[in-house]
Amino acid sequence: MTLSSNTSVEKEIEDPVERMLKKTGCIELHYQVQECIAEHRDWRKCQNEVKKFKECMSEHTKQQELKH
């Protein structure tokens, strides 16, 4: 039953970039960009996904600026 102990270790070693992206609400779009790049092996073929991710991040940045 080492699966559960591996899972808890993975949770403890969370990528700081993923943690930040989860806070923005754009993590799923980030995953879509990664999946597209992995599938096509060329980020230029993933411009639609990149655009959506960029828009999400821009909106998050805008909201953060309004709070301060």
PDB file of N, H, CA, C and O in Angstrom:
ATOM      1  N   MET A   1       0.819  -1.192   0.000  1.00  0.00           N
ATOM      2  CA  MET A   1       0.000   0.000   0.000  1.00  0.00           C
ATOM      3  C   MET A   1       0.866   1.260   0.000  1.00  0.00           C
ATOM      4  O   MET A   1       0.613   2.185   0.772  1.00  0.00           O
ATOM      5  N   THR A   2       1.859   1.298  -0.841  1.00  0.00           N
ATOM      6  H   THR A   2       2.064   0.546  -1.467  1.00  0.00           H
ATOM      7  CA  THR A   2       2.717   2.479  -0.921  1.00  0.00           C
ATOM      8  C   THR A   2       2.082   3.598  -1.734  1.00  0.00           C
ATOM      9  O   THR A   2       2.588   4.720  -1.736  1.00  0.00           O
ATOM     10  N   LEU A   3       0.992   3.315  -2.416  1.00  0.00           N
ATOM     11  H   LEU A   3       0.581   2.404  -2.414  1.00  0.00           H
ATOM     12  CA  LEU A   3       0.337   4.328  -3.229  1.00  0.00           C
ATOM     13  C   LEU A   3      -0.086   5.529  -2.389  1.00  0.00           C
ATOM     14  O   LEU A   3       0.155   6.671  -2.783  1.00  0.00           O
ATOM     15  N   SER A   4      -0.708   5.291  -1.250  1.00  0.00           N
ATOM     16  H   SER A   4      -0.904   4.364  -0.930  1.00  0.00           H
ATOM     17  CA  SER A   4      -1.178   6.398  -0.425  1.00  0.00           C
ATOM     18  C   SER A   4      -0.020   7.217   0.128  1.00  0.00           C
ATOM     19  O   SER A   4      -0.130   8.438   0.237  1.00  0.00           O
ATOM     20  N   SER A   5       1.090   6.570   0.481  1.00  0.00           N
ATOM     21  H   SER A   5       1.180   5.578   0.393  1.00  0.00           H
ATOM     22  CA  SER A   5       2.223   7.335   0.988  1.00  0.00           C
ATOM     23  C   SER A   5       2.876   8.141  -0.128  1.00  0.00           C
ATOM     24  O   SER A   5       3.357   9.246   0.123  1.00  0.00           O
ATOM     25  N   ASN A   6       2.906   7.619  -1.359  1.00  0.00           N
ATOM     26  H   ASN A   6       2.515   6.721  -1.563  1.00  0.00           H
ATOM     27  CA  ASN A   6       3.424   8.395  -2.483  1.00  0.00           C
ATOM     28  C   ASN A   6       2.530   9.595  -2.768  1.00  0.00           C
ATOM     29  O   ASN A   6       3.021  10.678  -3.085  1.00  0.00           O
ATOM     30  N   THR A   7       1.227   9.404  -2.655  1.00  0.00           N
ATOM     31  H   THR A   7       0.828   8.524  -2.396  1.00  0.00           H
ATOM     32  CA  THR A   7       0.297  10.490  -2.906  1.00  0.00           C
ATOM     33  C   THR A   7       0.488  11.608  -1.895  1.00  0.00           C
ATOM     34  O   THR A   7       0.465  12.780  -2.273  1.00  0.00           O
ATOM     35  N   SER A   8       0.672  11.286  -0.635  1.00  0.00           N
ATOM     36  H   SER A   8       0.691  10.335  -0.328  1.00  0.00           H
ATOM     37  CA  SER A   8       0.867  12.324   0.372  1.00  0.00           C
ATOM     38  C   SER A   8       2.190  13.047   0.165  1.00  0.00           C
ATOM     39  O   SER A   8       2.280  14.248   0.422  1.00  0.00           O
ATOM     40  N   VAL A   9       3.210  12.346  -0.292  1.00  0.00           N
ATOM     41  H   VAL A   9       3.137  11.371  -0.501  1.00  0.00           H
ATOM     42  CA  VAL A   9       4.489  12.989  -0.583  1.00  0.00           C
ATOM     43  C   VAL A   9       4.322  13.960  -1.745  1.00  0.00           C
ATOM     44  O   VAL A   9       4.873  15.060  -1.716  1.00  0.00           O
ATOM     45  N   GLU A  10       3.565  13.563  -2.771  1.00  0.00           N
ATOM     46  H   GLU A  10       3.117  12.669  -2.795  1.00  0.00           H
ATOM     47  CA  GLU A  10       3.329  14.444  -3.913  1.00  0.00           C
ATOM     48  C   GLU A  10       2.609  15.714  -3.486  1.00  0.00           C
ATOM     49  O   GLU A  10       2.918  16.794  -3.989  1.00  0.00           O
ATOM     50  N   LYS A  11       1.663  15.605  -2.574  1.00  0.00           N
ATOM     51  H   LYS A  11       1.412  14.727  -2.166  1.00  0.00           H
ATOM     52  CA  LYS A  11       0.940  16.782  -2.098  1.00  0.00           C
ATOM     53  C   LYS A  11       1.874  17.722  -1.351  1.00  0.00           C
ATOM     54  O   LYS A  11       1.733  18.941  -1.450  1.00  0.00           O
ATOM     55  N   GLU A  12       2.824  17.173  -0.607  1.00  0.00           N
ATOM     56  H   GLU A  12       2.938  16.183  -0.527  1.00  0.00           H
ATOM     57  CA  GLU A  12       3.760  17.987   0.150  1.00  0.00           C
ATOM     58  C   GLU A  12       4.736  18.717  -0.760  1.00  0.00           C
ATOM     59  O   GLU A  12       5.194  19.811  -0.427  1.00  0.00           O
ATOM     60  N   ILE A  13       5.058  18.129  -1.897  1.00  0.00           N
ATOM     61  H   ILE A  13       4.686  17.241  -2.167  1.00  0.00           H
ATOM     62  CA  ILE A  13       6.033  18.709  -2.813  1.00  0.00           C
ATOM     63  C   ILE A  13       5.292  19.336  -3.990  1.00  0.00           C
ATOM     64  O   ILE A  13       5.560  19.005  -5.144  1.00  0.00           O
ATOM     65  N   GLU A  14       4.369  20.231  -3.700  1.00  0.00           N
ATOM     66  H   GLU A  14       4.151  20.500  -2.762  1.00  0.00           H
ATOM     67  CA  GLU A  14       3.605  20.876  -4.754  1.00  0.00           C
ATOM     68  C   GLU A  14       4.467  21.931  -5.434  1.00  0.00           C
ATOM     69  O   GLU A  14       5.184  22.689  -4.781  1.00  0.00           O
ATOM     70  N   ASP A  15       4.381  21.960  -6.734  1.00  0.00           N
ATOM     71  H   ASP A  15       3.799  21.344  -7.264  1.00  0.00           H
ATOM     72  CA  ASP A  15       5.117  22.918  -7.541  1.00  0.00           C
ATOM     73  C   ASP A  15       4.643  24.333  -7.203  1.00  0.00           C
ATOM     74  O   ASP A  15       3.440  24.594  -7.220  1.00  0.00           O
ATOM     75  N   PRO A  16       5.560  25.244  -6.899  1.00  0.00           N
ATOM     76  CA  PRO A  16       5.151  26.615  -6.560  1.00  0.00           C
ATOM     77  C   PRO A  16       4.424  27.320  -7.714  1.00  0.00           C
ATOM     78  O   PRO A  16       3.552  28.156  -7.477  1.00  0.00           O
ATOM     79  N   VAL A  17       4.774  26.987  -8.944  1.00  0.00           N
ATOM     80  H   VAL A  17       5.482  26.307  -9.137  1.00  0.00           H
ATOM     81  CA  VAL A  17       4.088  27.585 -10.095  1.00  0.00           C
ATOM     82  C   VAL A  17       2.641  27.109 -10.133  1.00  0.00           C
ATOM     83  O   VAL A  17       1.730  27.903 -10.365  1.00  0.00           O
ATOM     84  N   GLU A  18       2.428  25.817  -9.907  1.00  0.00           N
ATOM     85  H   GLU A  18       3.169  25.171  -9.719  1.00  0.00           H
ATOM     86  CA  GLU A  18       1.059  25.292  -9.877  1.00  0.00           C
ATOM     87  C   GLU A  18       0.266  25.915  -8.738  1.00  0.00           C
ATOM     88  O   GLU A  18      -0.912  26.230  -8.905  1.00  0.00           O
ATOM     89  N   ARG A  19       0.890  26.093  -7.595  1.00  0.00           N
ATOM     90  H   ARG A  19       1.847  25.837  -7.459  1.00  0.00           H
ATOM     91  CA  ARG A  19       0.215  26.710  -6.452  1.00  0.00           C
ATOM     92  C   ARG A  19      -0.250  28.122  -6.824  1.00  0.00           C
ATOM     93  O   ARG A  19      -1.379  28.509  -6.523  1.00  0.00           O
ATOM     94  N   MET A  20       0.629  28.883  -7.480  1.00  0.00           N
ATOM     95  H   MET A  20       1.546  28.569  -7.724  1.00  0.00           H
ATOM     96  CA  MET A  20       0.289  30.238  -7.894  1.00  0.00           C
ATOM     97  C   MET A  20      -0.847  30.221  -8.918  1.00  0.00           C
ATOM     98  O   MET A  20      -1.776  31.025  -8.835  1.00  0.00           O
ATOM     99  N   LEU A  21      -0.768  29.300  -9.882  1.00  0.00           N
ATOM    100  H   LEU A  21      -0.014  28.647  -9.949  1.00  0.00           H
ATOM    101  CA  LEU A  21      -1.794  29.231 -10.920  1.00  0.00           C
ATOM    102  C   LEU A  21      -3.151  28.828 -10.350  1.00  0.00           C
ATOM    103  O   LEU A  21      -4.184  29.285 -10.839  1.00  0.00           O
ATOM    104  N   LYS A  22      -3.160  27.989  -9.337  1.00  0.00           N
ATOM    105  H   LYS A  22      -2.321  27.618  -8.940  1.00  0.00           H
ATOM    106  CA  LYS A  22      -4.424  27.618  -8.695  1.00  0.00           C
ATOM    107  C   LYS A  22      -5.071  28.845  -8.072  1.00  0.00           C
ATOM    108  O   LYS A  22      -6.291  29.001  -8.125  1.00  0.00           O
ATOM    109  N   LYS A  23      -4.259  29.716  -7.483  1.00  0.00           N
ATOM    110  H   LYS A  23      -3.268  29.589  -7.440  1.00  0.00           H
ATOM    111  CA  LYS A  23      -4.787  30.936  -6.866  1.00  0.00           C
ATOM    112  C   LYS A  23      -5.378  31.881  -7.899  1.00  0.00           C
ATOM    113  O   LYS A  23      -6.302  32.631  -7.586  1.00  0.00           O
ATOM    114  N   THR A  24      -4.868  31.859  -9.115  1.00  0.00           N
ATOM    115  H   THR A  24      -4.117  31.250  -9.369  1.00  0.00           H
ATOM    116  CA  THR A  24      -5.371  32.751 -10.161  1.00  0.00           C
ATOM    117  C   THR A  24      -6.676  32.248 -10.752  1.00  0.00           C
ATOM    118  O   THR A  24      -7.449  33.027 -11.311  1.00  0.00           O
ATOM    119  N   GLY A  25      -6.926  30.949 -10.630  1.00  0.00           N
ATOM    120  H   GLY A  25      -6.298  30.317 -10.175  1.00  0.00           H
ATOM    121  CA  GLY A  25      -8.101  30.355 -11.251  1.00  0.00           C
ATOM    122  C   GLY A  25      -7.854  29.954 -12.698  1.00  0.00           C
ATOM    123  O   GLY A  25      -8.790  29.597 -13.413  1.00  0.00           O
ATOM    124  N   CYS A  26      -6.598  30.012 -13.132  1.00  0.00           N
ATOM    125  H   CYS A  26      -5.838  30.302 -12.551  1.00  0.00           H
ATOM    126  CA  CYS A  26      -6.253  29.728 -14.532  1.00  0.00           C
ATOM    127  C   CYS A  26      -5.539  28.392 -14.706  1.00  0.00           C
ATOM    128  O   CYS A  26      -4.999  28.126 -15.779  1.00  0.00           O
ATOM    129  N   ILE A  27      -5.523  27.556 -13.692  1.00  0.00           N
ATOM    130  H   ILE A  27      -5.962  27.772 -12.820  1.00  0.00           H
ATOM    131  CA  ILE A  27      -4.744  26.319 -13.735  1.00  0.00           C
ATOM    132  C   ILE A  27      -5.229  25.374 -14.837  1.00  0.00           C
ATOM    133  O   ILE A  27      -4.412  24.741 -15.505  1.00  0.00           O
ATOM    134  N   GLU A  28      -6.536  25.272 -15.034  1.00  0.00           N
ATOM    135  H   GLU A  28      -7.200  25.787 -14.491  1.00  0.00           H
ATOM    136  CA  GLU A  28      -7.053  24.362 -16.063  1.00  0.00           C
ATOM    137  C   GLU A  28      -6.626  24.809 -17.455  1.00  0.00           C
ATOM    138  O   GLU A  28      -6.308  23.980 -18.307  1.00  0.00           O
ATOM    139  N   LEU A  29      -6.619  26.110 -17.684  1.00  0.00           N
ATOM    140  H   LEU A  29      -6.877  26.784 -16.992  1.00  0.00           H
ATOM    141  CA  LEU A  29      -6.168  26.625 -18.980  1.00  0.00           C
ATOM    142  C   LEU A  29      -4.673  26.371 -19.164  1.00  0.00           C
ATOM    143  O   LEU A  29      -4.216  26.103 -20.275  1.00  0.00           O
ATOM    144  N   HIS A  30      -3.930  26.456 -18.090  1.00  0.00           N
ATOM    145  H   HIS A  30      -4.301  26.674 -17.188  1.00  0.00           H
ATOM    146  CA  HIS A  30      -2.494  26.147 -18.138  1.00  0.00           C
ATOM    147  C   HIS A  30      -2.290  24.685 -18.538  1.00  0.00           C
ATOM    148  O   HIS A  30      -1.432  24.370 -19.363  1.00  0.00           O
ATOM    149  N   TYR A  31      -3.085  23.805 -17.946  1.00  0.00           N
ATOM    150  H   TYR A  31      -3.782  24.061 -17.276  1.00  0.00           H
ATOM    151  CA  TYR A  31      -2.998  22.384 -18.300  1.00  0.00           C
ATOM    152  C   TYR A  31      -3.352  22.164 -19.772  1.00  0.00           C
ATOM    153  O   TYR A  31      -2.736  21.337 -20.444  1.00  0.00           O
ATOM    154  N   GLN A  32      -4.340  22.900 -20.268  1.00  0.00           N
ATOM    155  H   GLN A  32      -4.841  23.572 -19.722  1.00  0.00           H
ATOM    156  CA  GLN A  32      -4.718  22.765 -21.679  1.00  0.00           C
ATOM    157  C   GLN A  32      -3.570  23.175 -22.596  1.00  0.00           C
ATOM    158  O   GLN A  32      -3.329  22.534 -23.618  1.00  0.00           O
ATOM    159  N   VAL A  33      -2.864  24.239 -22.231  1.00  0.00           N
ATOM    160  H   VAL A  33      -3.060  24.760 -21.401  1.00  0.00           H
ATOM    161  CA  VAL A  33      -1.701  24.666 -23.017  1.00  0.00           C
ATOM    162  C   VAL A  33      -0.643  23.571 -22.996  1.00  0.00           C
ATOM    163  O   VAL A  33      -0.093  23.216 -24.039  1.00  0.00           O
ATOM    164  N   GLN A  34      -0.356  23.034 -21.812  1.00  0.00           N
ATOM    165  H   GLN A  34      -0.802  23.322 -20.964  1.00  0.00           H
ATOM    166  CA  GLN A  34       0.650  21.976 -21.695  1.00  0.00           C
ATOM    167  C   GLN A  34       0.269  20.752 -22.523  1.00  0.00           C
ATOM    168  O   GLN A  34       1.110  20.186 -23.221  1.00  0.00           O
ATOM    169  N   GLU A  35      -0.997  20.342 -22.447  1.00  0.00           N
ATOM    170  H   GLU A  35      -1.680  20.802 -21.880  1.00  0.00           H
ATOM    171  CA  GLU A  35      -1.453  19.170 -23.198  1.00  0.00           C
ATOM    172  C   GLU A  35      -1.342  19.400 -24.702  1.00  0.00           C
ATOM    173  O   GLU A  35      -0.932  18.507 -25.443  1.00  0.00           O
ATOM    174  N   CYS A  36      -1.705  20.588 -25.144  1.00  0.00           N
ATOM    175  H   CYS A  36      -2.038  21.313 -24.542  1.00  0.00           H
ATOM    176  CA  CYS A  36      -1.631  20.906 -26.571  1.00  0.00           C
ATOM    177  C   CYS A  36      -0.183  20.864 -27.051  1.00  0.00           C
ATOM    178  O   CYS A  36       0.111  20.300 -28.105  1.00  0.00           O
ATOM    179  N   ILE A  37       0.710  21.459 -26.282  1.00  0.00           N
ATOM    180  H   ILE A  37       0.471  21.918 -25.426  1.00  0.00           H
ATOM    181  CA  ILE A  37       2.126  21.466 -26.668  1.00  0.00           C
ATOM    182  C   ILE A  37       2.672  20.041 -26.692  1.00  0.00           C
ATOM    183  O   ILE A  37       3.436  19.682 -27.587  1.00  0.00           O
ATOM    184  N   ALA A  38       2.285  19.237 -25.719  1.00  0.00           N
ATOM    185  H   ALA A  38       1.664  19.529 -24.991  1.00  0.00           H
ATOM    186  CA  ALA A  38       2.743  17.845 -25.694  1.00  0.00           C
ATOM    187  C   ALA A  38       2.215  17.073 -26.901  1.00  0.00           C
ATOM    188  O   ALA A  38       2.920  16.244 -27.476  1.00  0.00           O
ATOM    189  N   GLU A  39       0.978  17.352 -27.275  1.00  0.00           N
ATOM    190  H   GLU A  39       0.405  18.026 -26.808  1.00  0.00           H
ATOM    191  CA  GLU A  39       0.369  16.643 -28.402  1.00  0.00           C
ATOM    192  C   GLU A  39       0.977  17.068 -29.741  1.00  0.00           C
ATOM    193  O   GLU A  39       1.299  16.224 -30.577  1.00  0.00           O
ATOM    194  N   HIS A  40       1.129  18.368 -29.935  1.00  0.00           N
ATOM    195  H   HIS A  40       0.868  19.054 -29.256  1.00  0.00           H
ATOM    196  CA  HIS A  40       1.579  18.885 -31.235  1.00  0.00           C
ATOM    197  C   HIS A  40       3.086  19.107 -31.317  1.00  0.00           C
ATOM    198  O   HIS A  40       3.643  19.237 -32.407  1.00  0.00           O
ATOM    199  N   ARG A  41       3.744  19.150 -30.153  1.00  0.00           N
ATOM    200  H   ARG A  41       3.292  19.044 -29.267  1.00  0.00           H
ATOM    201  CA  ARG A  41       5.185  19.400 -30.080  1.00  0.00           C
ATOM    202  C   ARG A  41       5.593  20.699 -30.775  1.00  0.00           C
ATOM    203  O   ARG A  41       6.693  20.820 -31.315  1.00  0.00           O
ATOM    204  N   ASP A  42       4.678  21.662 -30.744  1.00  0.00           N
ATOM    205  H   ASP A  42       3.785  21.565 -30.305  1.00  0.00           H
ATOM    206  CA  ASP A  42       4.932  22.967 -31.353  1.00  0.00           C
ATOM    207  C   ASP A  42       3.942  23.961 -30.750  1.00  0.00           C
ATOM    208  O   ASP A  42       2.750  23.908 -31.051  1.00  0.00           O
ATOM    209  N   TRP A  43       4.425  24.859 -29.907  1.00  0.00           N
ATOM    210  H   TRP A  43       5.394  24.902 -29.663  1.00  0.00           H
ATOM    211  CA  TRP A  43       3.538  25.790 -29.216  1.00  0.00           C
ATOM    212  C   TRP A  43       2.792  26.688 -30.194  1.00  0.00           C
ATOM    213  O   TRP A  43       1.720  27.197 -29.868  1.00  0.00           O
ATOM    214  N   ARG A  44       3.339  26.891 -31.383  1.00  0.00           N
ATOM    215  H   ARG A  44       4.210  26.478 -31.648  1.00  0.00           H
ATOM    216  CA  ARG A  44       2.680  27.758 -32.369  1.00  0.00           C
ATOM    217  C   ARG A  44       1.346  27.183 -32.825  1.00  0.00           C
ATOM    218  O   ARG A  44       0.481  27.923 -33.295  1.00  0.00           O
ATOM    219  N   LYS A  45       1.172  25.886 -32.693  1.00  0.00           N
ATOM    220  H   LYS A  45       1.875  25.285 -32.311  1.00  0.00           H
ATOM    221  CA  LYS A  45      -0.091  25.241 -33.061  1.00  0.00           C
ATOM    222  C   LYS A  45      -1.112  25.319 -31.927  1.00  0.00           C
ATOM    223  O   LYS A  45      -2.225  24.806 -32.052  1.00  0.00           O
ATOM    224  N   CYS A  46      -0.737  25.951 -30.841  1.00  0.00           N
ATOM    225  H   CYS A  46       0.166  26.367 -30.740  1.00  0.00           H
ATOM    226  CA  CYS A  46      -1.592  26.022 -29.651  1.00  0.00           C
ATOM    227  C   CYS A  46      -1.983  27.460 -29.328  1.00  0.00           C
ATOM    228  O   CYS A  46      -2.244  27.786 -28.169  1.00  0.00           O
ATOM    229  N   GLN A  47      -2.025  28.307 -30.324  1.00  0.00           N
ATOM    230  H   GLN A  47      -1.814  28.042 -31.265  1.00  0.00           H
ATOM    231  CA  GLN A  47      -2.285  29.724 -30.082  1.00  0.00           C
ATOM    232  C   GLN A  47      -3.648  29.984 -29.456  1.00  0.00           C
ATOM    233  O   GLN A  47      -3.787  30.914 -28.661  1.00  0.00           O
ATOM    234  N   ASN A  48      -4.643  29.197 -29.788  1.00  0.00           N
ATOM    235  H   ASN A  48      -4.531  28.442 -30.434  1.00  0.00           H
ATOM    236  CA  ASN A  48      -5.963  29.373 -29.193  1.00  0.00           C
ATOM    237  C   ASN A  48      -5.907  29.130 -27.684  1.00  0.00           C
ATOM    238  O   ASN A  48      -6.464  29.904 -26.904  1.00  0.00           O
ATOM    239  N   GLU A  49      -5.236  28.059 -27.280  1.00  0.00           N
ATOM    240  H   GLU A  49      -4.784  27.431 -27.914  1.00  0.00           H
ATOM    241  CA  GLU A  49      -5.098  27.737 -25.862  1.00  0.00           C
ATOM    242  C   GLU A  49      -4.253  28.791 -25.145  1.00  0.00           C
ATOM    243  O   GLU A  49      -4.578  29.204 -24.032  1.00  0.00           O
ATOM    244  N   VAL A  50      -3.174  29.218 -25.787  1.00  0.00           N
ATOM    245  H   VAL A  50      -2.910  28.882 -26.691  1.00  0.00           H
ATOM    246  CA  VAL A  50      -2.299  30.237 -25.197  1.00  0.00           C
ATOM    247  C   VAL A  50      -3.072  31.541 -25.012  1.00  0.00           C
ATOM    248  O   VAL A  50      -2.933  32.205 -23.984  1.00  0.00           O
ATOM    249  N   LYS A  51      -3.877  31.906 -25.993  1.00  0.00           N
ATOM    250  H   LYS A  51      -3.989  31.366 -26.828  1.00  0.00           H
ATOM    251  CA  LYS A  51      -4.660  33.142 -25.923  1.00  0.00           C
ATOM    252  C   LYS A  51      -5.638  33.102 -24.751  1.00  0.00           C
ATOM    253  O   LYS A  51      -5.752  34.073 -24.004  1.00  0.00           O
ATOM    254  N   LYS A  52      -6.340  31.988 -24.588  1.00  0.00           N
ATOM    255  H   LYS A  52      -6.247  31.198 -25.195  1.00  0.00           H
ATOM    256  CA  LYS A  52      -7.293  31.854 -23.478  1.00  0.00           C
ATOM    257  C   LYS A  52      -6.576  31.953 -22.134  1.00  0.00           C
ATOM    258  O   LYS A  52      -7.062  32.611 -21.214  1.00  0.00           O
ATOM    259  N   PHE A  53      -5.418  31.298 -22.024  1.00  0.00           N
ATOM    260  H   PHE A  53      -5.024  30.764 -22.772  1.00  0.00           H
ATOM    261  CA  PHE A  53      -4.648  31.344 -20.783  1.00  0.00           C
ATOM    262  C   PHE A  53      -4.181  32.772 -20.509  1.00  0.00           C
ATOM    263  O   PHE A  53      -4.274  33.250 -19.379  1.00  0.00           O
ATOM    264  N   LYS A  54      -3.685  33.444 -21.527  1.00  0.00           N
ATOM    265  H   LYS A  54      -3.610  33.055 -22.445  1.00  0.00           H
ATOM    266  CA  LYS A  54      -3.210  34.820 -21.376  1.00  0.00           C
ATOM    267  C   LYS A  54      -4.346  35.742 -20.931  1.00  0.00           C
ATOM    268  O   LYS A  54      -4.153  36.593 -20.063  1.00  0.00           O
ATOM    269  N   GLU A  55      -5.523  35.574 -21.521  1.00  0.00           N
ATOM    270  H   GLU A  55      -5.681  34.882 -22.226  1.00  0.00           H
ATOM    271  CA  GLU A  55      -6.679  36.386 -21.139  1.00  0.00           C
ATOM    272  C   GLU A  55      -7.063  36.150 -19.682  1.00  0.00           C
ATOM    273  O   GLU A  55      -7.384  37.093 -18.959  1.00  0.00           O
ATOM    274  N   CYS A  56      -7.029  34.902 -19.260  1.00  0.00           N
ATOM    275  H   CYS A  56      -6.768  34.136 -19.847  1.00  0.00           H
ATOM    276  CA  CYS A  56      -7.346  34.568 -17.869  1.00  0.00           C
ATOM    277  C   CYS A  56      -6.351  35.228 -16.919  1.00  0.00           C
ATOM    278  O   CYS A  56      -6.743  35.818 -15.912  1.00  0.00           O
ATOM    279  N   MET A  57      -5.071  35.125 -17.242  1.00  0.00           N
ATOM    280  H   MET A  57      -4.753  34.646 -18.060  1.00  0.00           H
ATOM    281  CA  MET A  57      -4.041  35.716 -16.388  1.00  0.00           C
ATOM    282  C   MET A  57      -4.152  37.243 -16.371  1.00  0.00           C
ATOM    283  O   MET A  57      -3.954  37.867 -15.329  1.00  0.00           O
ATOM    284  N   SER A  58      -4.464  37.834 -17.503  1.00  0.00           N
ATOM    285  H   SER A  58      -4.625  37.327 -18.350  1.00  0.00           H
ATOM    286  CA  SER A  58      -4.633  39.291 -17.571  1.00  0.00           C
ATOM    287  C   SER A  58      -5.803  39.740 -16.709  1.00  0.00           C
ATOM    288  O   SER A  58      -5.716  40.748 -16.008  1.00  0.00           O
ATOM    289  N   GLU A  59      -6.897  38.990 -16.761  1.00  0.00           N
ATOM    290  H   GLU A  59      -6.968  38.171 -17.330  1.00  0.00           H
ATOM    291  CA  GLU A  59      -8.061  39.315 -15.942  1.00  0.00           C
ATOM    292  C   GLU A  59      -7.725  39.195 -14.456  1.00  0.00           C
ATOM    293  O   GLU A  59      -8.130  40.037 -13.655  1.00  0.00           O
ATOM    294  N   HIS A  60      -6.994  38.161 -14.094  1.00  0.00           N
ATOM    295  H   HIS A  60      -6.665  37.476 -14.744  1.00  0.00           H
ATOM    296  CA  HIS A  60      -6.596  37.994 -12.697  1.00  0.00           C
ATOM    297  C   HIS A  60      -5.717  39.162 -12.253  1.00  0.00           C
ATOM    298  O   HIS A  60      -5.914  39.709 -11.168  1.00  0.00           O
ATOM    299  N   THR A  61      -4.758  39.542 -13.079  1.00  0.00           N
ATOM    300  H   THR A  61      -4.598  39.098 -13.961  1.00  0.00           H
ATOM    301  CA  THR A  61      -3.864  40.658 -12.757  1.00  0.00           C
ATOM    302  C   THR A  61      -4.670  41.943 -12.587  1.00  0.00           C
ATOM    303  O   THR A  61      -4.427  42.719 -11.663  1.00  0.00           O
ATOM    304  N   LYS A  62      -5.619  42.159 -13.475  1.00  0.00           N
ATOM    305  H   LYS A  62      -5.816  41.529 -14.226  1.00  0.00           H
ATOM    306  CA  LYS A  62      -6.474  43.347 -13.408  1.00  0.00           C
ATOM    307  C   LYS A  62      -7.257  43.367 -12.093  1.00  0.00           C
ATOM    308  O   LYS A  62      -7.349  44.407 -11.441  1.00  0.00           O
ATOM    309  N   GLN A  63      -7.815  42.228 -11.706  1.00  0.00           N
ATOM    310  H   GLN A  63      -7.740  41.383 -12.236  1.00  0.00           H
ATOM    311  CA  GLN A  63      -8.569  42.137 -10.454  1.00  0.00           C
ATOM    312  C   GLN A  63      -7.676  42.402  -9.245  1.00  0.00           C
ATOM    313  O   GLN A  63      -8.101  43.043  -8.284  1.00  0.00           O
ATOM    314  N   GLN A  64      -6.447  41.912  -9.291  1.00  0.00           N
ATOM    315  H   GLN A  64      -6.102  41.391 -10.072  1.00  0.00           H
ATOM    316  CA  GLN A  64      -5.511  42.133  -8.186  1.00  0.00           C
ATOM    317  C   GLN A  64      -5.156  43.611  -8.066  1.00  0.00           C
ATOM    318  O   GLN A  64      -5.040  44.133  -6.957  1.00  0.00           O
ATOM    319  N   GLU A  65      -4.984  44.283  -9.193  1.00  0.00           N
ATOM    320  H   GLU A  65      -5.079  43.859 -10.094  1.00  0.00           H
ATOM    321  CA  GLU A  65      -4.657  45.708  -9.172  1.00  0.00           C
ATOM    322  C   GLU A  65      -5.809  46.527  -8.608  1.00  0.00           C
ATOM    323  O   GLU A  65      -5.581  47.530  -7.932  1.00  0.00           O
ATOM    324  N   LEU A  66      -7.045  46.113  -8.876  1.00  0.00           N
ATOM    325  H   LEU A  66      -7.230  45.299  -9.425  1.00  0.00           H
ATOM    326  CA  LEU A  66      -8.204  46.823  -8.352  1.00  0.00           C
ATOM    327  C   LEU A  66      -8.311  46.690  -6.833  1.00  0.00           C
ATOM    328  O   LEU A  66      -8.844  47.577  -6.167  1.00  0.00           O
ATOM    329  N   LYS A  67      -7.809  45.594  -6.292  1.00  0.00           N
ATOM    330  H   LYS A  67      -7.377  44.873  -6.834  1.00  0.00           H
ATOM    331  CA  LYS A  67      -7.855  45.369  -4.844  1.00  0.00           C
ATOM    332  C   LYS A  67      -6.869  46.260  -4.104  1.00  0.00           C
ATOM    333  O   LYS A  67      -7.070  46.563  -2.928  1.00  0.00           O
ATOM    334  N   HIS A  68      -5.809  46.681  -4.778  1.00  0.00           N
ATOM    335  H   HIS A  68      -5.645  46.435  -5.733  1.00  0.00           H
ATOM    336  CA  HIS A  68      -4.758  47.459  -4.104  1.00  0.00           C
ATOM    337  C   HIS A  68      -4.871  48.902  -4.385  1.00  0.00           C
ATOM    338  O   HIS A  68      -4.064  49.692  -3.894  1.00  0.00           O
TER     339      HIS A  68
END
